[in-house]
Amino acid sequence: MGAIKVSSKVDELVWRDLRSLAEESHQSIGGLLTEAIRDFVRRRRVRPVVLEHLEASMAENEELGRLLAQ
């Protein structure tokens, strides 16, 4: 799929953080923005009740998640 060019204003501190993350992760800013927008749209389209159950489950299993991340 092709890419389109967008223009918008972003808070300067957020932009610095994004640039820093791009450098640290060896990714392009455009790639990070695409990923962030995709995640945002996906989260917004999920029914709120599903998100509530997911958040409750994550809170319930926070210790397990932390142990698995190690």
C-alpha positions as YAML, in Angstrom:
chain: A
units: angstrom
residues:
- id: 1
  name: MET
  ca: [0.00, 0.00, 0.00]
- id: 2
  name: GLY
  ca: [1.25, 3.48, -0.78]
- id: 3
  name: ALA
  ca: [2.05, 6.20, 1.69]
- id: 4
  name: ILE
  ca: [0.54, 9.66, 1.93]
- id: 5
  name: LYS
  ca: [2.09, 12.81, 3.27]
- id: 6
  name: VAL
  ca: [0.41, 14.47, 6.26]
- id: 7
  name: SER
  ca: [1.05, 17.75, 8.00]
- id: 8
  name: SER
  ca: [0.20, 18.57, 11.59]
- id: 9
  name: LYS
  ca: [1.47, 20.41, 14.64]
- id: 10
  name: VAL
  ca: [2.89, 18.44, 17.56]
- id: 11
  name: ASP
  ca: [4.02, 19.59, 20.98]
- id: 12
  name: GLU
  ca: [7.77, 20.24, 20.84]
- id: 13
  name: LEU
  ca: [8.61, 18.00, 23.81]
- id: 14
  name: VAL
  ca: [6.60, 15.13, 22.34]
- id: 15
  name: TRP
  ca: [8.41, 15.60, 19.02]
- id: 16
  name: ARG
  ca: [11.80, 15.46, 20.78]
- id: 17
  name: ASP
  ca: [10.77, 12.26, 22.55]
- id: 18
  name: LEU
  ca: [9.62, 10.75, 19.25]
- id: 19
  name: ARG
  ca: [12.89, 11.67, 17.51]
- id: 20
  name: SER
  ca: [14.86, 10.22, 20.40]
- id: 21
  name: LEU
  ca: [12.85, 6.99, 20.29]
- id: 22
  name: ALA
  ca: [13.37, 6.73, 16.54]
- id: 23
  name: GLU
  ca: [17.13, 7.03, 16.99]
- id: 24
  name: GLU
  ca: [17.23, 4.56, 19.90]
- id: 25
  name: SER
  ca: [15.14, 1.97, 18.07]
- id: 26
  name: HIS
  ca: [16.75, 2.54, 14.64]
- id: 27
  name: GLN
  ca: [13.34, 3.26, 13.12]
- id: 28
  name: SER
  ca: [12.13, 6.15, 11.02]
- id: 29
  name: ILE
  ca: [9.84, 8.78, 12.49]
- id: 30
  name: GLY
  ca: [7.33, 7.97, 9.74]
- id: 31
  name: GLY
  ca: [7.39, 4.30, 10.74]
- id: 32
  name: LEU
  ca: [6.81, 5.14, 14.39]
- id: 33
  name: LEU
  ca: [3.98, 7.53, 13.51]
- id: 34
  name: THR
  ca: [2.34, 4.90, 11.30]
- id: 35
  name: GLU
  ca: [2.58, 2.34, 14.11]
- id: 36
  name: ALA
  ca: [1.20, 4.81, 16.67]
- id: 37
  name: ILE
  ca: [-1.71, 5.83, 14.45]
- id: 38
  name: ARG
  ca: [-2.51, 2.18, 13.65]
- id: 39
  name: ASP
  ca: [-2.56, 1.33, 17.38]
- id: 40
  name: PHE
  ca: [-4.67, 4.38, 18.19]
- id: 41
  name: VAL
  ca: [-7.27, 3.56, 15.53]
- id: 42
  name: ARG
  ca: [-7.39, -0.10, 16.59]
- id: 43
  name: ARG
  ca: [-7.91, 0.83, 20.25]
- id: 44
  name: ARG
  ca: [-10.64, 3.33, 19.39]
- id: 45
  name: ARG
  ca: [-12.53, 0.75, 17.36]
- id: 46
  name: VAL
  ca: [-12.57, -1.89, 20.11]
- id: 47
  name: ARG
  ca: [-15.74, -1.85, 22.15]
- id: 48
  name: PRO
  ca: [-15.26, -0.15, 25.54]
- id: 49
  name: VAL
  ca: [-16.52, -3.20, 27.45]
- id: 50
  name: VAL
  ca: [-13.81, -5.34, 25.85]
- id: 51
  name: LEU
  ca: [-11.18, -2.82, 26.92]
- id: 52
  name: GLU
  ca: [-12.57, -2.79, 30.47]
- id: 53
  name: HIS
  ca: [-12.24, -6.57, 30.70]
- id: 54
  name: LEU
  ca: [-8.76, -6.46, 29.21]
- id: 55
  name: GLU
  ca: [-7.61, -3.78, 31.65]
- id: 56
  name: ALA
  ca: [-9.10, -5.70, 34.59]
- id: 57
  name: SER
  ca: [-7.34, -8.87, 33.49]
- id: 58
  name: MET
  ca: [-4.04, -7.06, 33.08]
- id: 59
  name: ALA
  ca: [-4.36, -5.48, 36.53]
- id: 60
  name: GLU
  ca: [-5.23, -8.87, 38.03]
- id: 61
  name: ASN
  ca: [-2.19, -10.49, 36.44]
- id: 62
  name: GLU
  ca: [0.27, -7.61, 36.76]
- id: 63
  name: GLU
  ca: [2.72, -9.60, 38.89]
- id: 64
  name: LEU
  ca: [2.70, -12.49, 36.41]
- id: 65
  name: GLY
  ca: [3.30, -10.09, 33.52]
- id: 66
  name: ARG
  ca: [6.24, -8.55, 35.33]
- id: 67
  name: LEU
  ca: [7.76, -11.97, 36.03]
- id: 68
  name: LEU
  ca: [7.31, -13.06, 32.43]
- id: 69
  name: ALA
  ca: [8.97, -9.88, 31.19]
- id: 70
  name: GLN
  ca: [12.13, -10.72, 33.13]
...
